[in-house]
Amino acid sequence: MRRLGVLLLLFSAFALPGAQAQELVPITSRAVAWVMLQHAPSDTDSRGAMWTDKWPTLRGVKGADFRYDARGDSDGDLLRAYVWPRADEPYACSEYSTCVELAGPGETQVILGWQELEPEEDPGIVFVTAIHGTEASTAYYAGPSITKDPRKLDLPIPVETLVAIATDPRLRLQTTPDVVAAGETVAKWKGGEQDPSQWDIVPSNHRAQIGAMLISRGGWAYYKRVRRSPQRFAFGEGALGGRADRRWIAEGDPSVIDVVASPNWPRWLAEKPCQDEKFAGRCRKFKGKRGPVWFFYKPGKGTQPGFAWALQRRVDQVIAMRTQPRRGQIPKGFRAAQLSVDWWGSMERTVKQPLVGVTTERRVLDFTREQFGRS
């Protein structure tokens, strides 16, 4: 009864017209943890801020991670809760998930989703998302094997608990000071909150072009010897360029790759690359959200391995990636050339990546400096 009374008071603070509501303040990761503990088991192995390095699309997210049943080399089961700003478009469930709509309090839309077990690969996940206008809150659970509708499974943390967390009215980007103060009482908190200034847009540098690619798509173990790229000189004044040796990504590896960002269109390339006689029959144009993208290449011949370029023309800059195999050659056929350089998985994704550019987010510079030294 006591918990019900607290919930009713909080609903009043957030929702009832004319009520004397507390002035709301930004929620903290530790306050999210406190809300979780009102519903979830307290016998956690660890409690800390949600890891957000791979969540650039959820800028402004606040969340917490709990671990249960950690043994040996296993981190244990993960229970995560977070609240995040969402765009105006309707919530779309991932194509990889099964989703159903549940009954929610008031006009709140509540989505239950899950991904089932993939033997020897992934045990599956369960999540519940509650949508509140321009923001949403999610409770996410991973660890136990999900073999069917999770409502029919005897899970250590059942779907009902995930629903209770996700729909808790205290789990909002703006919450009451009492909730934030309660968060400070959460014991065994290991921290990990992200610095808000990590999202600031700042001038980029040479090696950060490689850093931006890696922080956005991973695969650090496949790249080495990150350094300045000599290809930047082919793009005029103000161009930035990073170079790395790549292995095991594409059929043509090991390769040397260059990632360049420049305010200038390269003088050596026609304004319409596919009309450039140097790449006649070996060029194609694609659509891109920030501008058109081209793929063009020169196949290997004799002792020359050939090379391939991906290039995007944005409003204020040009982004380019060049790949040249160290052994072997770029094949003559268009599709074979694309496969040899991993066009879809590497080159196209890199030149479309917003973190690659003459400016980037500060976290990219921090990551690059920590991993590869100064530019």
PyMOL commands that set and color helices and strands:
alter all, ss='L'
color gray80, all
select helices_A, chain A and resi 2-15+29-37+56-58+150-152+159-166+177-183+196-199+208-217+220-222+230-235+273-275+277-279+334-341+343-352+362-372
alter helices_A, ss='H'
color red, helices_A
select strands_A, chain A and resi 25-26+46-49+62-68+77-85+98-102+109-115+125-132+135-142+174-175+201-203+223-228+240-246+255-262+283-286+293-298+307-313+318-325+359-361
alter strands_A, ss='S'
color yellow, strands_A
deselect
rebuild
show_as cartoon
